[in-house]
């Protein structure tokens, strides 16, 4: 008797948004006063949501993910900056460091046998890679595709570096109060809330644009239709 295939659980973007951004922001902005949780406890409670949710996601999918791991480390560093009452500039450096490190890791992996960029732009769960490769080999356009894929890879790395610069500027503009104060927590909450529409959303749109350009290139180089390139749900 065949064993039932395991059910794959996908993250819900709305739940991600609520747990990782909205709830922590509200706690930091509304509960940091001495009449409520106080600065330290409000910071710890707020950061507990994205931290434990990140750990839960890693355990649930049972797969090490360097980007998810960096997200957890980022939360721990934010907590450390607040508890140790470091200067606000260190928060800005941390905010810039996370996407910068991701970009450098993606860039460095391009010279290895397992480039991370293929998991993002040329994912076998999204693109029918076997069919695409066969079609391009038959047309003799595989080398041209590799050149375009390399270009797309550098553009993707550029989105991470762009995000690092914006993260630093935004953090320096918003978080100006000393760590360990309710004002710092409120500004941190504001930063968390604002960073999504100002940074994360444009970066996501840029990534989708790069993916769209790559898929169009695949179509031209393989003479395949969109429904033949993508693995659409039945």
Secondary structure as GFF3:
##gff-version 3
##sequence-region A 1 234
A	DSSP	alpha_helix	13	17	.	.	.	ID=ss1
A	DSSP	pi_helix	18	22	.	.	.	ID=ss2
A	DSSP	alpha_helix	23	30	.	.	.	ID=ss3
A	DSSP	alpha_helix	39	61	.	.	.	ID=ss4
A	DSSP	alpha_helix	66	83	.	.	.	ID=ss5
A	DSSP	alpha_helix	88	109	.	.	.	ID=ss6
A	DSSP	alpha_helix	116	121	.	.	.	ID=ss7
A	DSSP	alpha_helix	129	139	.	.	.	ID=ss8
A	DSSP	alpha_helix	142	174	.	.	.	ID=ss9
A	DSSP	alpha_helix	182	195	.	.	.	ID=ss10
A	DSSP	pi_helix	196	200	.	.	.	ID=ss11
A	DSSP	alpha_helix	201	222	.	.	.	ID=ss12
A	DSSP	alpha_helix	226	229	.	.	.	ID=ss13
###
